[in-house]
């Protein structure tokens, strides 16, 4: 099934939504100024968008204590790679296509910081040691050569009420990650309780 009534050109798109304001057009800068650096230093969470050589996309979260992203200078930053599931989707994409998009978030703040550029997989121990956490040095990091950065408005966060505890669901209403993982992984010999225990163990013992 294909979607009907789709936009087919930039001209058609602009005719429907109009042009950005002067403020929006002018807010993009090509380096990390003091305001961007301050924002990054206070951000404990970000998402990374990458794509492989064919354009197949992936978005991946990264998080740690605020300031975990290391800013080298106005044009470069480093994102440490903490232990994960070893799929390495972002890294394999970067080996094929260095373009990267990053969205920095700060809890309680509706505005986000968007940074776009070119990524590399960094194994320089001198740099990696600067991002040591809980006594452990990351094995790798994503190095980013910054090409664009700009603040993004808070409308999405205001509409979603993401930072408002009053809008959050009760715990028993939330999706059950262990149940989803068990269904998707098709591990017929594993019980739901075993999957819950496995997840909990990974969170307790393998964060760093």
Phi, psi and omega in degrees: 000131179252156178283139176264163175055059180256153175284136186244354182207159176297323180297317179294321179297313181293325178297330181274316187257345181087186182258152177293155179290169178298321178301312181294320181293328186268352189281348182281127175240165187253017181207168176270103177276185184298329180290317177296318180297320178295317179301311181298322181293340181256002184264123176262001187209142178209164170238146181243129175251127177225170177212151178276186184297335181269357180092004176291126191261160178209141173237131186228138178274152171222139180204151177189190178298148180310134182092009182291338175278128185263118178270117180282315182195191184293344184244355187220142173219164182231133177247112182292147177258106176275165181304136180221215183267002177068014173292322177060038181301313180298319183292316179293326175296315181299325177297334181260331187208111188281354180294136183216145174234137183232138176240112179269135179234149174233121181307132180091345179255127182285326180286146177238165178247125179256131179231127178239149180178209183238133187253154174222155175265116188257131177236014180291110185299326179300319179284319183298325181294338178289346182245025178298140178222133181051040176080003183242132179268132178295147179285330183216166173212159173263116176268135183238124169270111188286132176243328179216144168207145180195155178280141179248138186295167188267008187301319181296320180289324178292318179294322184278338185064029188304320184269007181263108180306330181294341180267353184284147177286158170292153184303323182286352178265347184285153172301151179259102182306319181297320179294318179296314181297320179296318180293318183286325184279344176059037177272087189294336182274358183255135178274166177299319179297319178297320179293319177299317179295321180295317178297313183298320178297319180295325179288327182279326190247345187229041176279333184227000000 
